[in-house]
Amino acid sequence: MKSRTAAAFVALALGSTGLAACGASDSDDGASAGGETLRSGETYDPRAFEGSSINLLLIEHPFVSALEPLIPEFEEQTGIDVSYEVFSEQQGFDKLQADLSAGSGNYDILMTDPLHNWQYAAAGWLEPLEDYIANDAVTMPDYNVEDFVPGIYESGQWNLELGEGIGEGSTWALPINFESYNLTYRPSMLEEADVEVPETYEEVLEVTEKLSETLEGNSYPIVTRFDRYWDLTYLTWASMAQSYGVHLLDENGEVAIASPGGIEAAEMFLEIVKAGSPDDAAAFTWYEVLQGMASGRFAMALNEADLFAATYENPEESSISDDVGYALVPEGPAGRATGAWVWQVSMNSGSQDKGAAWTFMQWLTSPDVLLETNLAGNMNPVRASAWEDEELSAMVDEWGETPGQYREVLEATAEISAIRFPPHPELTRVLDIWAEALQASYFDGNTEEHLKSAADEIDSILN
């Protein structure tokens, strides 16, 4: 069972919709010699940068909750002082954008992701990491990058070619967390309404409508993130859209969000939300989804992060720990598909103490430390060796309506997970436009009009 989970994650794909990948650029991909020459000729010493201070920018997340208790251990081991600030997702990215663009260098290490790193790397704001990794004088002997799940690790690499080259060129980030998307449900609520776990999006709508007849008070059939923000169209909504064969760009590189399939998928999504979510659903971020489902307010969470299971299964944080099940994302006309998200850490190219920053980064992403965070709720693991740990396996195998259900869904999800967007510095901007079109459609019903307008605006940015 353990080796099967690791093997499933190896299948994680890196796709660029409508754009073929090519070989790495002949340029040096922005690499610097800093990591290669640091402490040249010396042996590895965890206290080599003792007395240094570094500052981290972190995004509010279960990973951060798992990391915080470990930071004093790092400080004691290395003599490096660590300060950090934790922000909500949108606030953190706004703060980071302002700091990086101004060249302030206030943060040595950044909690980021591929989507934002395509912008940061293109602008020269990130330090390439491959020379640090290869330098035995600053990287611990048992660091072992081969232990990272290949597709997850390669999501931090890019050759700086617009629209292609993920997994090539320089390494701009190291992974700390992976998530994909599933259907989470409350077995007791579905049983009371005499409905089965839905297999398709049409069935999701049918079950939602039936649940709305049985649920009362502050309970609702379904929840999904639906804020006017890029994560809607990159992650959860994108998972549904891709199952309808809809991508940002088609095989010819044309903006395809207003295709017949794009309109059909959008209308189905909006109908599901209207049929089963509260009136304020259009403002829901992943925070509201996680907290709302854990509180017992909802019967189903549609295409939400599989890492939320660590909270749902914890009786100290959840009222549904003994009443929660997991299923694959529903099937659409083009089959099943789900997005892939990787939380990463990157180094600010403007850091004034890159040696200390790298010491922290390679400690944080080492097998032992990442496993500690996994056991404390940082799901899902990005190192294959974590799945060989007996304690982690025993914990995960208890999750779900029946023993082993979560693990089974996780393995099957890894087979259909992919990053299906082209790397581009303007991607967050165009995805915000797509999300705004969905929101406007929710309020006035003019879906085709809004999607076509958004497609024209996106085309003017990308082409």
C-alpha positions, 0 to 999 in steps of 0.5 A: 500500500505504501509503495503504491501511494508513492508510485501514484504521485510519481505520475503527477503530470506537468501540462501546458494547455495548447502549448508544446514544451521544448528543450531548455533555453541555451541561455544560463536561465538567470543562474548566478554563481553565488550558490556554486562558490559559497564556502568553496572547498569547505566541508558542510557545517550546519553552523557555518552561518551562525549569528545571521538573521533571516526573515520569512514571508509565510501564507496562512496554511496548515503547513505553517501551523506544522512548521512554527513549533520546529523553528526553535529547533533550527535556531538551536542547531544552526545559530541562525535567528529566524523571524517570520510574518504570516499573512492570509493568502491574498494579503500575503501575495499583495505584500510580496508583490510590493516588496519584490517589485520595490527591491526592498529585500525585506524577506529572505525566503518566500512561501510561493507557488509555480503560478506566482514564481513564473512572474517572480522568476521572469522579473529576476526576483528569485535566486536560482537554487541549482548551484546551492543544491549541488554545493556539498559545502552548504547542503547536508549530505543526506538532502537527496533531491531524488526523493522528491516526487518528480512532477512536484519537484519539477514544478519549481523549474522553468526555463523562462520561455513564455508558455513552455518549459516547465520542468526545465532550466533553473530551479526557482523553488523547492516544494513543501506541500502538494494538493489536488481536489476531490469531493468530500461528503458527510455520509450521515447527511447523504444517507438521511436524504437517501442519495448516493455519492455523486459520480458526475456533475449532473449527479452533483446537481441532482443530489444537491437539489435532494439534499436541499429538501431535507436539510434545515437551519444553517445546514446546506448541501454543498460548498466550494470556493467561489471568490473573485480571485485567480485560485477559482479559475486555476484550481477548483473551478478549473478542475471542473472546467477541464473535465468538460474539456475546457482550458484557458487556451485551446490547441491553437493557443487561442483563448477558449473560455467562452467555447460552447463547453466553457459556457456549458460548464460555467452554467452547470457550476453556477446552477449547483452553487445556487441550488445548494449554497448560502447567499454569501457563497460568492465570497467564499475562499478556501478558508471558509470552505475548510472551516464551514465543512469542519463545523458540520455546516455542509453535506458536500465540498465540491472539488476542494483540497484533499489536504483538508482531510488532516483537519476534518479527521482531527476531533480537536479541530473538526465536528465531523471527524467521525462522519466524513468520506472522500470520493474522486472529483466528479466526471464531466463529458471529457472524463475526470480531471483535477488541478494540481497545486504545489506550495513552495519556498523560494529565495529572494534574489535581493537577500543579503544573507543567502547562505543563512537563507539556504541553510534554512531552506534545505533544512526545511525541505529535508526528509526528516523535517518535512515528515515532521510537518506531515505528521502534524497536518501538512498534507500531502507529502512531497517526498516519496519516502514520507509514504514509507513511514509507518506512523504516517501510513497508519494515520492516513489509512484511518481516514474516510468513511471506511478504512483506506478510503482516503488513501485510495482516492488520493492514489487515483487522484494523483493519476489525473492531476496536472498543471494544465496552464502555460507558464506566463508572468501575467497568468494571475491577472488573466485568471482574475478576469476569468473569475470575475466573469463567473462571478458576474454571471452568478449575479445576472445570469448573462454567462455567455456575454461575460465569458466572451468579454473576458476572453477578449480581454485575456486575448489582448493581454496574452497575444 
